[in-house]
Amino acid sequence: MLKENRFVDDERFVESFVRSKVKASWGRQKIVAALRAKRIPSALIEQYCAQIPAEDYQVQLRSAIEKWQRLHPNVEHAREKLIRHLLTKGYGMGEILKILP
């Protein structure tokens, strides 16, 4: 009954999960890991992660960078610590280095 009426549906869950986590500044890698931990099929994960708008994703990454820099203005080895922070949020090294000056 619940599955028939789509109240319990992996596809709806993944769509909502991905959308909310991108808004919360999670990177793709962290989103994928969280969905795999919930035993969501890989095909579904790939389908919805591929639909993440590149502009929204980059805006969130830039926002995370700016927030970290505001909170840590005079940190020694700031670039390395910022990169480490962004990696733990699930952003890829290539994505980070494209945006960092």
Z-matrix of the N, CA and C atoms (Angstrom, degrees):
N
C 1 1.439
C 2 1.528 1 111.20
N 3 1.341 2 117.26 1 -50.67
C 4 1.459 3 120.19 2 -178.97
C 5 1.521 4 111.71 3 -66.39
N 6 1.331 5 116.50 4 -41.31
C 7 1.462 6 119.48 5 178.92
C 8 1.524 7 111.40 6 -69.86
N 9 1.305 8 116.96 7 -35.92
C 10 1.462 9 120.76 8 -179.98
C 11 1.523 10 111.10 9 -63.80
N 12 1.315 11 117.37 10 -38.36
C 13 1.459 12 121.86 11 -179.89
C 14 1.532 13 112.68 12 -90.29
N 15 1.327 14 116.51 13 6.91
C 16 1.467 15 124.41 14 178.13
C 17 1.529 16 113.47 15 61.82
N 18 1.326 17 116.48 16 28.26
C 19 1.465 18 119.04 17 173.15
C 20 1.529 19 109.24 18 -76.97
N 21 1.321 20 115.97 19 -33.29
C 22 1.453 21 122.67 20 174.57
C 23 1.520 22 105.71 21 -116.67
N 24 1.320 23 116.17 22 106.08
C 25 1.453 24 120.27 23 -174.73
C 26 1.531 25 108.95 24 -150.45
N 27 1.331 26 116.01 25 122.92
C 28 1.464 27 120.11 26 -179.79
C 29 1.524 28 111.59 27 -59.73
N 30 1.310 29 116.76 28 -39.16
C 31 1.462 30 120.69 29 -176.77
C 32 1.534 31 111.21 30 -63.77
N 33 1.311 32 117.20 31 -46.19
C 34 1.468 33 120.76 32 177.58
C 35 1.523 34 110.69 33 -63.29
N 36 1.324 35 116.32 34 -40.25
C 37 1.460 36 120.60 35 179.93
C 38 1.519 37 110.67 36 -62.43
N 39 1.343 38 117.13 37 -48.47
C 40 1.462 39 120.94 38 -177.58
C 41 1.525 40 110.29 39 -62.76
N 42 1.319 41 117.20 40 -43.65
C 43 1.463 42 120.63 41 179.66
C 44 1.532 43 110.83 42 -58.60
N 45 1.309 44 116.78 43 -47.67
C 46 1.454 45 121.88 44 -179.60
C 47 1.533 46 111.45 45 -66.88
N 48 1.321 47 116.74 46 -42.05
C 49 1.460 48 122.25 47 -178.71
C 50 1.521 49 110.36 48 -61.82
N 51 1.330 50 116.56 49 -49.13
C 52 1.464 51 121.04 50 -178.43
C 53 1.526 52 110.14 51 -61.61
N 54 1.322 53 117.00 52 -47.03
C 55 1.460 54 121.06 53 -179.52
C 56 1.531 55 111.11 54 -59.02
N 57 1.326 56 117.00 55 -45.56
C 58 1.464 57 119.81 56 -176.88
C 59 1.534 58 111.75 57 -69.84
N 60 1.307 59 117.50 58 -36.35
C 61 1.462 60 119.55 59 -178.27
C 62 1.520 61 112.14 60 -74.49
N 63 1.316 62 118.25 61 -32.17
C 64 1.468 63 119.86 62 174.49
C 65 1.523 64 109.11 63 -64.25
N 66 1.324 65 117.00 64 -41.60
C 67 1.475 66 120.55 65 177.54
C 68 1.519 67 111.44 66 -64.66
N 69 1.326 68 117.00 67 -27.94
C 70 1.466 69 121.72 68 179.46
C 71 1.529 70 111.69 69 -88.08
N 72 1.344 71 116.86 70 12.09
C 73 1.472 72 123.74 71 177.73
C 74 1.521 73 114.16 72 66.58
N 75 1.313 74 116.79 73 34.92
C 76 1.461 75 120.32 74 172.28
C 77 1.518 76 107.83 75 -87.00
N 78 1.308 77 116.73 76 143.64
C 79 1.451 78 121.60 77 175.18
C 80 1.523 79 110.93 78 -84.93
N 81 1.337 80 115.45 79 166.26
C 82 1.470 81 121.14 80 -178.21
C 83 1.531 82 112.40 81 -56.89
N 84 1.327 83 115.99 82 -43.15
C 85 1.458 84 119.49 83 -176.06
C 86 1.523 85 112.18 84 -62.50
N 87 1.305 86 116.69 85 -39.16
C 88 1.466 87 120.44 86 179.52
C 89 1.527 88 110.85 87 -71.45
N 90 1.330 89 116.57 88 -37.57
C 91 1.462 90 120.90 89 177.44
C 92 1.519 91 110.31 90 -63.36
N 93 1.330 92 116.25 91 -46.68
C 94 1.468 93 120.76 92 179.91
C 95 1.528 94 110.28 93 -61.60
N 96 1.321 95 117.31 94 -44.20
C 97 1.466 96 120.90 95 -179.71
C 98 1.529 97 111.40 96 -61.97
N 99 1.337 98 116.39 97 -41.45
C 100 1.470 99 119.96 98 -179.93
C 101 1.525 100 110.89 99 -65.92
N 102 1.318 101 116.93 100 -40.33
C 103 1.471 102 119.91 101 179.50
C 104 1.531 103 111.34 102 -69.32
N 105 1.321 104 116.64 103 -37.74
C 106 1.474 105 119.06 104 176.88
C 107 1.524 106 110.51 105 -64.57
N 108 1.328 107 116.56 106 -36.34
C 109 1.466 108 120.51 107 178.34
C 110 1.524 109 110.77 108 -64.23
N 111 1.333 110 116.50 109 -26.61
C 112 1.465 111 121.03 110 177.93
C 113 1.527 112 111.57 111 -89.99
N 114 1.328 113 115.94 112 6.58
C 115 1.478 114 123.66 113 176.93
C 116 1.529 115 112.99 114 60.68
N 117 1.304 116 115.19 115 41.13
C 118 1.459 117 121.64 116 174.81
C 119 1.530 118 107.02 117 -82.63
N 120 1.319 119 118.95 118 138.97
C 121 1.470 120 121.01 119 179.43
C 122 1.535 121 111.89 120 -58.13
N 123 1.334 122 115.67 121 139.13
C 124 1.463 123 121.85 122 -177.52
C 125 1.518 124 112.84 123 -57.99
N 126 1.319 125 117.23 124 -37.46
C 127 1.468 126 120.50 125 -178.99
C 128 1.525 127 110.43 126 -61.13
N 129 1.307 128 116.44 127 -40.42
C 130 1.468 129 121.39 128 179.49
C 131 1.532 130 110.51 129 -67.96
N 132 1.322 131 116.03 130 -40.88
C 133 1.465 132 120.74 131 178.64
C 134 1.523 133 109.99 132 -61.40
N 135 1.321 134 116.61 133 -49.67
C 136 1.461 135 121.31 134 -179.14
C 137 1.528 136 111.24 135 -61.70
N 138 1.314 137 116.35 136 -40.98
C 139 1.466 138 121.01 137 -178.72
C 140 1.525 139 110.89 138 -58.95
N 141 1.311 140 117.35 139 -49.18
C 142 1.459 141 120.16 140 -175.43
C 143 1.522 142 113.44 141 -81.19
N 144 1.318 143 117.92 142 -28.58
C 145 1.468 144 119.19 143 175.49
C 146 1.529 145 110.45 144 -70.82
N 147 1.310 146 117.01 145 -30.46
C 148 1.465 147 120.62 146 176.86
C 149 1.521 148 111.47 147 -69.40
N 150 1.319 149 117.11 148 -20.96
C 151 1.462 150 121.49 149 -178.70
C 152 1.531 151 113.67 150 -88.42
N 153 1.317 152 116.97 151 0.66
C 154 1.464 153 119.71 152 178.20
C 155 1.527 154 107.51 153 -66.76
N 156 1.326 155 117.55 154 121.79
C 157 1.468 156 119.70 155 179.73
C 158 1.533 157 110.80 156 -63.13
N 159 1.315 158 116.55 157 127.88
C 160 1.465 159 121.64 158 -176.95
C 161 1.527 160 111.22 159 -59.02
N 162 1.323 161 117.19 160 -38.56
C 163 1.464 162 120.12 161 -179.49
C 164 1.524 163 111.37 162 -64.50
N 165 1.330 164 116.86 163 -46.50
C 166 1.465 165 120.72 164 179.26
C 167 1.525 166 110.84 165 -61.19
N 168 1.316 167 115.53 166 -41.20
C 169 1.463 168 121.50 167 -178.39
C 170 1.533 169 110.16 168 -63.52
N 171 1.328 170 116.52 169 -45.10
C 172 1.468 171 120.09 170 -179.70
C 173 1.527 172 111.36 171 -69.15
N 174 1.321 173 116.87 172 -35.16
C 175 1.468 174 120.05 173 177.09
C 176 1.527 175 109.30 174 -62.68
N 177 1.322 176 117.21 175 -43.18
C 178 1.465 177 120.38 176 -179.98
C 179 1.526 178 111.15 177 -66.10
N 180 1.340 179 116.50 178 -38.48
C 181 1.467 180 120.08 179 178.24
C 182 1.525 181 110.10 180 -65.30
N 183 1.316 182 117.37 181 -45.01
C 184 1.473 183 120.50 182 177.97
C 185 1.536 184 110.56 183 -61.98
N 186 1.315 185 115.85 184 -40.13
C 187 1.459 186 120.84 185 178.93
C 188 1.529 187 110.51 186 -62.28
N 189 1.321 188 116.84 187 -42.18
C 190 1.474 189 121.01 188 179.05
C 191 1.528 190 110.26 189 -64.63
N 192 1.322 191 116.70 190 -38.50
C 193 1.472 192 120.86 191 178.52
C 194 1.524 193 109.91 192 -64.79
N 195 1.330 194 116.26 193 -48.76
C 196 1.467 195 120.34 194 -178.79
C 197 1.522 196 111.99 195 -62.52
N 198 1.311 197 116.34 196 -40.48
C 199 1.464 198 119.94 197 179.32
C 200 1.519 199 110.71 198 -63.01
N 201 1.338 200 117.54 199 -44.78
C 202 1.453 201 121.11 200 -179.77
C 203 1.524 202 110.02 201 -62.95
N 204 1.340 203 116.15 202 -42.19
C 205 1.459 204 119.69 203 -178.87
C 206 1.531 205 111.71 204 -66.73
N 207 1.331 206 117.14 205 -34.91
C 208 1.471 207 119.85 206 176.08
C 209 1.526 208 111.44 207 -66.25
N 210 1.320 209 116.16 208 -40.34
C 211 1.463 210 120.34 209 -176.67
C 212 1.529 211 113.00 210 -78.20
N 213 1.330 212 117.29 211 -20.15
C 214 1.462 213 121.81 212 -177.16
C 215 1.530 214 109.73 213 -130.72
N 216 1.343 215 117.86 214 68.37
C 217 1.462 216 119.93 215 -172.92
C 218 1.524 217 115.25 216 -70.38
N 219 1.302 218 118.67 217 -36.66
C 220 1.470 219 121.02 218 -175.14
C 221 1.516 220 111.32 219 -121.94
N 222 1.309 221 116.03 220 55.89
C 223 1.456 222 120.49 221 -177.70
C 224 1.524 223 109.44 222 -96.78
N 225 1.318 224 115.49 223 134.61
C 226 1.455 225 120.21 224 175.83
C 227 1.531 226 108.85 225 -70.82
N 228 1.295 227 117.95 226 138.21
C 229 1.478 228 124.14 227 -177.35
C 230 1.523 229 110.37 228 59.59
N 231 1.319 230 116.04 229 42.99
C 232 1.468 231 121.85 230 -173.67
C 233 1.524 232 112.45 231 -59.84
N 234 1.320 233 118.01 232 -42.83
C 235 1.471 234 120.61 233 -177.40
C 236 1.532 235 110.78 234 -60.36
N 237 1.319 236 116.81 235 -46.50
C 238 1.463 237 120.71 236 -178.86
C 239 1.527 238 110.94 237 -63.98
N 240 1.328 239 116.33 238 -41.87
C 241 1.461 240 120.20 239 -179.70
C 242 1.516 241 111.44 240 -68.58
N 243 1.325 242 116.80 241 -37.32
C 244 1.460 243 120.91 242 176.95
C 245 1.525 244 110.23 243 -64.04
N 246 1.323 245 116.67 244 -45.38
C 247 1.469 246 120.33 245 178.77
C 248 1.522 247 110.26 246 -60.27
N 249 1.313 248 117.51 247 -44.74
C 250 1.467 249 121.55 248 179.02
C 251 1.531 250 110.83 249 -60.65
N 252 1.320 251 116.07 250 -41.84
C 253 1.468 252 121.26 251 178.38
C 254 1.532 253 110.38 252 -61.33
N 255 1.323 254 116.79 253 -46.35
C 256 1.462 255 120.65 254 -178.82
C 257 1.528 256 111.64 255 -66.90
N 258 1.320 257 116.89 256 -35.01
C 259 1.472 258 119.86 257 176.46
C 260 1.526 259 110.75 258 -63.64
N 261 1.333 260 116.96 259 -38.33
C 262 1.470 261 119.11 260 178.81
C 263 1.521 262 111.38 261 -70.21
N 264 1.338 263 117.45 262 -22.83
C 265 1.465 264 120.84 263 176.42
C 266 1.525 265 110.98 264 -81.55
N 267 1.338 266 117.26 265 -4.62
C 268 1.451 267 119.97 266 174.34
C 269 1.512 268 116.00 267 99.61
N 270 1.320 269 117.50 268 8.64
C 271 1.463 270 120.08 269 177.33
C 272 1.522 271 108.96 270 -83.91
N 273 1.320 272 116.45 271 147.19
C 274 1.459 273 121.48 272 179.30
C 275 1.521 274 111.20 273 -81.06
N 276 1.325 275 116.21 274 153.18
C 277 1.459 276 121.18 275 -178.42
C 278 1.532 277 110.91 276 -59.81
N 279 1.304 278 117.26 277 -41.10
C 280 1.464 279 120.92 278 179.02
C 281 1.519 280 112.49 279 -61.43
N 282 1.337 281 115.50 280 -42.43
C 283 1.470 282 120.58 281 178.65
C 284 1.529 283 111.06 282 -63.66
N 285 1.304 284 115.50 283 -40.95
C 286 1.462 285 120.84 284 -178.38
C 287 1.526 286 110.20 285 -66.00
N 288 1.321 287 116.12 286 -47.97
C 289 1.456 288 119.68 287 -175.89
C 290 1.521 289 113.43 288 -68.59
N 291 1.327 290 117.36 289 -24.32
C 292 1.480 291 120.48 290 175.46
C 293 1.522 292 111.18 291 -66.55
N 294 1.326 293 117.36 292 -32.21
C 295 1.451 294 121.14 293 -173.67
C 296 1.520 295 112.87 294 -98.01
N 297 1.328 296 117.57 295 -33.34
C 298 1.461 297 119.61 296 -179.17
C 299 1.524 298 110.45 297 -68.84
N 300 1.330 299 116.48 298 140.98
C 301 1.476 300 119.61 299 178.61
C 302 1.514 301 111.40 300 -72.43
